[in-house]
Amino acid sequence: MTRQELQKLLTKKRTNLGYTHQEIADLLGTGITRQYYGMIEKGERRPSVNIAKKLGELLGINWTVFFE
């Protein structure tokens, strides 16, 4: 999955669920910041496996998309 495709997927899932970047960061319970989640969503940072799994569960996506 390209960086742009991942960005579109994450943005769509987040907005469909009605979450802000801050709410995603808070709901993960991993201590990441709003800014760090924003970088993940933009494809500027790759999450750890633990964070990817939690994001996948929260957003309803397969966590492995972050590593394709």
Phi and psi restraints in degrees (range 20) as a CNS / XPLOR table:
assign (resid 1 and name C) (resid 2 and name N)
       (resid 2 and name CA) (resid 2 and name C) 1.0 -74.7 20.0 2
assign (resid 2 and name N) (resid 2 and name CA)
       (resid 2 and name C) (resid 3 and name N) 1.0 165.0 20.0 2
assign (resid 2 and name C) (resid 3 and name N)
       (resid 3 and name CA) (resid 3 and name C) 1.0 -58.7 20.0 2
assign (resid 3 and name N) (resid 3 and name CA)
       (resid 3 and name C) (resid 4 and name N) 1.0 -41.7 20.0 2
assign (resid 3 and name C) (resid 4 and name N)
       (resid 4 and name CA) (resid 4 and name C) 1.0 -67.2 20.0 2
assign (resid 4 and name N) (resid 4 and name CA)
       (resid 4 and name C) (resid 5 and name N) 1.0 -40.6 20.0 2
assign (resid 4 and name C) (resid 5 and name N)
       (resid 5 and name CA) (resid 5 and name C) 1.0 -64.6 20.0 2
assign (resid 5 and name N) (resid 5 and name CA)
       (resid 5 and name C) (resid 6 and name N) 1.0 -41.3 20.0 2
assign (resid 5 and name C) (resid 6 and name N)
       (resid 6 and name CA) (resid 6 and name C) 1.0 -64.4 20.0 2
assign (resid 6 and name N) (resid 6 and name CA)
       (resid 6 and name C) (resid 7 and name N) 1.0 -42.6 20.0 2
assign (resid 6 and name C) (resid 7 and name N)
       (resid 7 and name CA) (resid 7 and name C) 1.0 -60.2 20.0 2
assign (resid 7 and name N) (resid 7 and name CA)
       (resid 7 and name C) (resid 8 and name N) 1.0 -45.9 20.0 2
assign (resid 7 and name C) (resid 8 and name N)
       (resid 8 and name CA) (resid 8 and name C) 1.0 -62.6 20.0 2
assign (resid 8 and name N) (resid 8 and name CA)
       (resid 8 and name C) (resid 9 and name N) 1.0 -43.1 20.0 2
assign (resid 8 and name C) (resid 9 and name N)
       (resid 9 and name CA) (resid 9 and name C) 1.0 -62.4 20.0 2
assign (resid 9 and name N) (resid 9 and name CA)
       (resid 9 and name C) (resid 10 and name N) 1.0 -49.8 20.0 2
assign (resid 9 and name C) (resid 10 and name N)
       (resid 10 and name CA) (resid 10 and name C) 1.0 -64.6 20.0 2
assign (resid 10 and name N) (resid 10 and name CA)
       (resid 10 and name C) (resid 11 and name N) 1.0 -42.3 20.0 2
assign (resid 10 and name C) (resid 11 and name N)
       (resid 11 and name CA) (resid 11 and name C) 1.0 -63.6 20.0 2
assign (resid 11 and name N) (resid 11 and name CA)
       (resid 11 and name C) (resid 12 and name N) 1.0 -44.7 20.0 2
assign (resid 11 and name C) (resid 12 and name N)
       (resid 12 and name CA) (resid 12 and name C) 1.0 -62.9 20.0 2
assign (resid 12 and name N) (resid 12 and name CA)
       (resid 12 and name C) (resid 13 and name N) 1.0 -47.6 20.0 2
assign (resid 12 and name C) (resid 13 and name N)
       (resid 13 and name CA) (resid 13 and name C) 1.0 -62.0 20.0 2
assign (resid 13 and name N) (resid 13 and name CA)
       (resid 13 and name C) (resid 14 and name N) 1.0 -45.0 20.0 2
assign (resid 13 and name C) (resid 14 and name N)
       (resid 14 and name CA) (resid 14 and name C) 1.0 -63.2 20.0 2
assign (resid 14 and name N) (resid 14 and name CA)
       (resid 14 and name C) (resid 15 and name N) 1.0 -47.2 20.0 2
assign (resid 14 and name C) (resid 15 and name N)
       (resid 15 and name CA) (resid 15 and name C) 1.0 -70.7 20.0 2
assign (resid 15 and name N) (resid 15 and name CA)
       (resid 15 and name C) (resid 16 and name N) 1.0 -35.1 20.0 2
assign (resid 15 and name C) (resid 16 and name N)
       (resid 16 and name CA) (resid 16 and name C) 1.0 -62.4 20.0 2
assign (resid 16 and name N) (resid 16 and name CA)
       (resid 16 and name C) (resid 17 and name N) 1.0 -32.4 20.0 2
assign (resid 16 and name C) (resid 17 and name N)
       (resid 17 and name CA) (resid 17 and name C) 1.0 -84.0 20.0 2
assign (resid 17 and name N) (resid 17 and name CA)
       (resid 17 and name C) (resid 18 and name N) 1.0 -8.7 20.0 2
assign (resid 17 and name C) (resid 18 and name N)
       (resid 18 and name CA) (resid 18 and name C) 1.0 78.5 20.0 2
assign (resid 18 and name N) (resid 18 and name CA)
       (resid 18 and name C) (resid 19 and name N) 1.0 25.7 20.0 2
assign (resid 18 and name C) (resid 19 and name N)
       (resid 19 and name CA) (resid 19 and name C) 1.0 -100.1 20.0 2
assign (resid 19 and name N) (resid 19 and name CA)
       (resid 19 and name C) (resid 20 and name N) 1.0 148.2 20.0 2
assign (resid 19 and name C) (resid 20 and name N)
       (resid 20 and name CA) (resid 20 and name C) 1.0 -93.5 20.0 2
assign (resid 20 and name N) (resid 20 and name CA)
       (resid 20 and name C) (resid 21 and name N) 1.0 170.8 20.0 2
assign (resid 20 and name C) (resid 21 and name N)
       (resid 21 and name CA) (resid 21 and name C) 1.0 -58.1 20.0 2
assign (resid 21 and name N) (resid 21 and name CA)
       (resid 21 and name C) (resid 22 and name N) 1.0 -41.8 20.0 2
assign (resid 21 and name C) (resid 22 and name N)
       (resid 22 and name CA) (resid 22 and name C) 1.0 -63.2 20.0 2
assign (resid 22 and name N) (resid 22 and name CA)
       (resid 22 and name C) (resid 23 and name N) 1.0 -42.2 20.0 2
assign (resid 22 and name C) (resid 23 and name N)
       (resid 23 and name CA) (resid 23 and name C) 1.0 -65.1 20.0 2
assign (resid 23 and name N) (resid 23 and name CA)
       (resid 23 and name C) (resid 24 and name N) 1.0 -39.9 20.0 2
assign (resid 23 and name C) (resid 24 and name N)
       (resid 24 and name CA) (resid 24 and name C) 1.0 -60.7 20.0 2
assign (resid 24 and name N) (resid 24 and name CA)
       (resid 24 and name C) (resid 25 and name N) 1.0 -49.0 20.0 2
assign (resid 24 and name C) (resid 25 and name N)
       (resid 25 and name CA) (resid 25 and name C) 1.0 -58.0 20.0 2
assign (resid 25 and name N) (resid 25 and name CA)
       (resid 25 and name C) (resid 26 and name N) 1.0 -43.2 20.0 2
assign (resid 25 and name C) (resid 26 and name N)
       (resid 26 and name CA) (resid 26 and name C) 1.0 -68.3 20.0 2
assign (resid 26 and name N) (resid 26 and name CA)
       (resid 26 and name C) (resid 27 and name N) 1.0 -43.2 20.0 2
assign (resid 26 and name C) (resid 27 and name N)
       (resid 27 and name CA) (resid 27 and name C) 1.0 -68.0 20.0 2
assign (resid 27 and name N) (resid 27 and name CA)
       (resid 27 and name C) (resid 28 and name N) 1.0 -26.6 20.0 2
assign (resid 27 and name C) (resid 28 and name N)
       (resid 28 and name CA) (resid 28 and name C) 1.0 -65.1 20.0 2
assign (resid 28 and name N) (resid 28 and name CA)
       (resid 28 and name C) (resid 29 and name N) 1.0 -32.9 20.0 2
assign (resid 28 and name C) (resid 29 and name N)
       (resid 29 and name CA) (resid 29 and name C) 1.0 67.8 20.0 2
assign (resid 29 and name N) (resid 29 and name CA)
       (resid 29 and name C) (resid 30 and name N) 1.0 24.6 20.0 2
assign (resid 29 and name C) (resid 30 and name N)
       (resid 30 and name CA) (resid 30 and name C) 1.0 -107.4 20.0 2
assign (resid 30 and name N) (resid 30 and name CA)
       (resid 30 and name C) (resid 31 and name N) 1.0 -3.5 20.0 2
assign (resid 30 and name C) (resid 31 and name N)
       (resid 31 and name CA) (resid 31 and name C) 1.0 85.5 20.0 2
assign (resid 31 and name N) (resid 31 and name CA)
       (resid 31 and name C) (resid 32 and name N) 1.0 8.3 20.0 2
assign (resid 31 and name C) (resid 32 and name N)
       (resid 32 and name CA) (resid 32 and name C) 1.0 -74.6 20.0 2
assign (resid 32 and name N) (resid 32 and name CA)
       (resid 32 and name C) (resid 33 and name N) 1.0 156.8 20.0 2
assign (resid 32 and name C) (resid 33 and name N)
       (resid 33 and name CA) (resid 33 and name C) 1.0 -92.8 20.0 2
assign (resid 33 and name N) (resid 33 and name CA)
       (resid 33 and name C) (resid 34 and name N) 1.0 165.6 20.0 2
assign (resid 33 and name C) (resid 34 and name N)
       (resid 34 and name CA) (resid 34 and name C) 1.0 -58.2 20.0 2
assign (resid 34 and name N) (resid 34 and name CA)
       (resid 34 and name C) (resid 35 and name N) 1.0 -41.6 20.0 2
assign (resid 34 and name C) (resid 35 and name N)
       (resid 35 and name CA) (resid 35 and name C) 1.0 -63.1 20.0 2
assign (resid 35 and name N) (resid 35 and name CA)
       (resid 35 and name C) (resid 36 and name N) 1.0 -42.2 20.0 2
assign (resid 35 and name C) (resid 36 and name N)
       (resid 36 and name CA) (resid 36 and name C) 1.0 -66.0 20.0 2
assign (resid 36 and name N) (resid 36 and name CA)
       (resid 36 and name C) (resid 37 and name N) 1.0 -42.1 20.0 2
assign (resid 36 and name C) (resid 37 and name N)
       (resid 37 and name CA) (resid 37 and name C) 1.0 -61.2 20.0 2
assign (resid 37 and name N) (resid 37 and name CA)
       (resid 37 and name C) (resid 38 and name N) 1.0 -40.7 20.0 2
assign (resid 37 and name C) (resid 38 and name N)
       (resid 38 and name CA) (resid 38 and name C) 1.0 -58.0 20.0 2
assign (resid 38 and name N) (resid 38 and name CA)
       (resid 38 and name C) (resid 39 and name N) 1.0 -39.5 20.0 2
assign (resid 38 and name C) (resid 39 and name N)
       (resid 39 and name CA) (resid 39 and name C) 1.0 -68.1 20.0 2
assign (resid 39 and name N) (resid 39 and name CA)
       (resid 39 and name C) (resid 40 and name N) 1.0 -36.4 20.0 2
assign (resid 39 and name C) (resid 40 and name N)
       (resid 40 and name CA) (resid 40 and name C) 1.0 -63.4 20.0 2
assign (resid 40 and name N) (resid 40 and name CA)
       (resid 40 and name C) (resid 41 and name N) 1.0 -47.3 20.0 2
assign (resid 40 and name C) (resid 41 and name N)
       (resid 41 and name CA) (resid 41 and name C) 1.0 -62.0 20.0 2
assign (resid 41 and name N) (resid 41 and name CA)
       (resid 41 and name C) (resid 42 and name N) 1.0 -36.3 20.0 2
assign (resid 41 and name C) (resid 42 and name N)
       (resid 42 and name CA) (resid 42 and name C) 1.0 -79.0 20.0 2
assign (resid 42 and name N) (resid 42 and name CA)
       (resid 42 and name C) (resid 43 and name N) 1.0 -9.4 20.0 2
assign (resid 42 and name C) (resid 43 and name N)
       (resid 43 and name CA) (resid 43 and name C) 1.0 83.5 20.0 2
assign (resid 43 and name N) (resid 43 and name CA)
       (resid 43 and name C) (resid 44 and name N) 1.0 13.8 20.0 2
assign (resid 43 and name C) (resid 44 and name N)
       (resid 44 and name CA) (resid 44 and name C) 1.0 -83.7 20.0 2
assign (resid 44 and name N) (resid 44 and name CA)
       (resid 44 and name C) (resid 45 and name N) 1.0 -21.6 20.0 2
assign (resid 44 and name C) (resid 45 and name N)
       (resid 45 and name CA) (resid 45 and name C) 1.0 -134.9 20.0 2
assign (resid 45 and name N) (resid 45 and name CA)
       (resid 45 and name C) (resid 46 and name N) 1.0 148.7 20.0 2
assign (resid 45 and name C) (resid 46 and name N)
       (resid 46 and name CA) (resid 46 and name C) 1.0 -106.2 20.0 2
assign (resid 46 and name N) (resid 46 and name CA)
       (resid 46 and name C) (resid 47 and name N) 1.0 128.2 20.0 2
assign (resid 46 and name C) (resid 47 and name N)
       (resid 47 and name CA) (resid 47 and name C) 1.0 -72.5 20.0 2
assign (resid 47 and name N) (resid 47 and name CA)
       (resid 47 and name C) (resid 48 and name N) 1.0 160.0 20.0 2
assign (resid 47 and name C) (resid 48 and name N)
       (resid 48 and name CA) (resid 48 and name C) 1.0 -67.5 20.0 2
assign (resid 48 and name N) (resid 48 and name CA)
       (resid 48 and name C) (resid 49 and name N) 1.0 165.9 20.0 2
assign (resid 48 and name C) (resid 49 and name N)
       (resid 49 and name CA) (resid 49 and name C) 1.0 -58.6 20.0 2
assign (resid 49 and name N) (resid 49 and name CA)
       (resid 49 and name C) (resid 50 and name N) 1.0 -43.2 20.0 2
assign (resid 49 and name C) (resid 50 and name N)
       (resid 50 and name CA) (resid 50 and name C) 1.0 -59.3 20.0 2
assign (resid 50 and name N) (resid 50 and name CA)
       (resid 50 and name C) (resid 51 and name N) 1.0 -47.9 20.0 2
assign (resid 50 and name C) (resid 51 and name N)
       (resid 51 and name CA) (resid 51 and name C) 1.0 -68.2 20.0 2
assign (resid 51 and name N) (resid 51 and name CA)
       (resid 51 and name C) (resid 52 and name N) 1.0 -39.9 20.0 2
assign (resid 51 and name C) (resid 52 and name N)
       (resid 52 and name CA) (resid 52 and name C) 1.0 -59.8 20.0 2
assign (resid 52 and name N) (resid 52 and name CA)
       (resid 52 and name C) (resid 53 and name N) 1.0 -42.1 20.0 2
assign (resid 52 and name C) (resid 53 and name N)
       (resid 53 and name CA) (resid 53 and name C) 1.0 -64.2 20.0 2
assign (resid 53 and name N) (resid 53 and name CA)
       (resid 53 and name C) (resid 54 and name N) 1.0 -41.6 20.0 2
assign (resid 53 and name C) (resid 54 and name N)
       (resid 54 and name CA) (resid 54 and name C) 1.0 -68.7 20.0 2
assign (resid 54 and name N) (resid 54 and name CA)
       (resid 54 and name C) (resid 55 and name N) 1.0 -39.4 20.0 2
assign (resid 54 and name C) (resid 55 and name N)
       (resid 55 and name CA) (resid 55 and name C) 1.0 -63.6 20.0 2
assign (resid 55 and name N) (resid 55 and name CA)
       (resid 55 and name C) (resid 56 and name N) 1.0 -42.3 20.0 2
assign (resid 55 and name C) (resid 56 and name N)
       (resid 56 and name CA) (resid 56 and name C) 1.0 -59.2 20.0 2
assign (resid 56 and name N) (resid 56 and name CA)
       (resid 56 and name C) (resid 57 and name N) 1.0 -44.6 20.0 2
assign (resid 56 and name C) (resid 57 and name N)
       (resid 57 and name CA) (resid 57 and name C) 1.0 -65.0 20.0 2
assign (resid 57 and name N) (resid 57 and name CA)
       (resid 57 and name C) (resid 58 and name N) 1.0 -45.0 20.0 2
assign (resid 57 and name C) (resid 58 and name N)
       (resid 58 and name CA) (resid 58 and name C) 1.0 -65.7 20.0 2
assign (resid 58 and name N) (resid 58 and name CA)
       (resid 58 and name C) (resid 59 and name N) 1.0 -41.5 20.0 2
assign (resid 58 and name C) (resid 59 and name N)
       (resid 59 and name CA) (resid 59 and name C) 1.0 -94.4 20.0 2
assign (resid 59 and name N) (resid 59 and name CA)
       (resid 59 and name C) (resid 60 and name N) 1.0 -7.5 20.0 2
assign (resid 59 and name C) (resid 60 and name N)
       (resid 60 and name CA) (resid 60 and name C) 1.0 74.0 20.0 2
assign (resid 60 and name N) (resid 60 and name CA)
       (resid 60 and name C) (resid 61 and name N) 1.0 39.4 20.0 2
assign (resid 60 and name C) (resid 61 and name N)
       (resid 61 and name CA) (resid 61 and name C) 1.0 -128.2 20.0 2
assign (resid 61 and name N) (resid 61 and name CA)
       (resid 61 and name C) (resid 62 and name N) 1.0 163.2 20.0 2
assign (resid 61 and name C) (resid 62 and name N)
       (resid 62 and name CA) (resid 62 and name C) 1.0 -74.8 20.0 2
assign (resid 62 and name N) (resid 62 and name CA)
       (resid 62 and name C) (resid 63 and name N) 1.0 123.4 20.0 2
assign (resid 62 and name C) (resid 63 and name N)
       (resid 63 and name CA) (resid 63 and name C) 1.0 -62.8 20.0 2
assign (resid 63 and name N) (resid 63 and name CA)
       (resid 63 and name C) (resid 64 and name N) 1.0 -19.8 20.0 2
assign (resid 63 and name C) (resid 64 and name N)
       (resid 64 and name CA) (resid 64 and name C) 1.0 -73.2 20.0 2
assign (resid 64 and name N) (resid 64 and name CA)
       (resid 64 and name C) (resid 65 and name N) 1.0 -10.9 20.0 2
assign (resid 64 and name C) (resid 65 and name N)
       (resid 65 and name CA) (resid 65 and name C) 1.0 -60.2 20.0 2
assign (resid 65 and name N) (resid 65 and name CA)
       (resid 65 and name C) (resid 66 and name N) 1.0 -24.3 20.0 2
assign (resid 65 and name C) (resid 66 and name N)
       (resid 66 and name CA) (resid 66 and name C) 1.0 -71.6 20.0 2
assign (resid 66 and name N) (resid 66 and name CA)
       (resid 66 and name C) (resid 67 and name N) 1.0 -14.0 20.0 2
assign (resid 66 and name C) (resid 67 and name N)
       (resid 67 and name CA) (resid 67 and name C) 1.0 -119.3 20.0 2
assign (resid 67 and name N) (resid 67 and name CA)
       (resid 67 and name C) (resid 68 and name N) 1.0 11.7 20.0 2
